[in-house]
């Protein structure tokens, strides 16, 4: 039995524990943080817990090695998406192994990576590190990359800035140098109710919401046809998308209220603010003016839901060259989904890449799973990083 097999058992044990904590984003993650502190504190890691304002959630920074030299960050989030309405064949919060697959919520996204970090932590503690290694555990990534912002603020106050960050989102251990930015909004439309036989006398909130969404779709088609493209992305252009709409009470009542949610996923260097401003202006000048001509009480508001920057790390950056060496590959990719990497890079000034075990195609679904082979590949990557830092 090789070293990788032994390490995999440790990773599986940690993954079983991590999956057992129900850290869906609207719940506390403190019990999981306690577990991490217990594992890493026993190994002598320097620990810093960063709590949110409510005291119900926390980030954790764990560091090994010298304090006066720049090192590397391994970063991952502790929260997971809900399981409500999904048809799981196993208990999503009890890791279940079947045919070499380890099933559980977060197994791929992204507690598998966290488990590998914990499995390799004894090696970090024992190694004669010349460059420090830091493990960053964040909260609320799935609802807008919220917790990591305080981690980055903390790192900004350090005397020695880290050399780079590796975000362990599931990439099948491929090196991802770039991802899209995201801006998401909620539209809140207030009309005036009345009998549908006299519909023109009232403000139909659903009608005006629909006009807005038609313009959003027109903008999306225009960007697809004439906007910038990057063929390295799986979706090579900026996209618009509406994911939720609700309004009205009955067919014979003019709807007083309508709410919808929409997003932009933009190529990293696209001006997503200009796109959002276009839609804001359309709502105010094209729609609200006509609505208030019928009733001064009508309203059309856009409320920000979430925002994070894109990631665009140059292939020649040291962290990219290093990650490729650790992974034993020469290629790199770009992805449409978002990560905390853009914040590390653009807000924190810390070059970042994304590389982790598992397939993003399994994330957020029923029967999410990761394999032992994938965990072993991640352990080998971290093992190589420890050797590089020693």
PyMOL commands that set and color helices and strands:
alter all, ss='L'
color gray80, all
select helices_A, chain A and resi 3-19+30-42+107-126+148-156+196-201+205-226+272-294+318-327+341-347+360-362+372-389
alter helices_A, ss='H'
color red, helices_A
select strands_A, chain A and resi 46-51+58-64+72-77+96-98+101-103+133-138+164-167+176-179+181-190+239-247+257-266+299-308+311-312+333-335+352-354+369-371
alter strands_A, ss='S'
color yellow, strands_A
deselect
rebuild
show_as cartoon
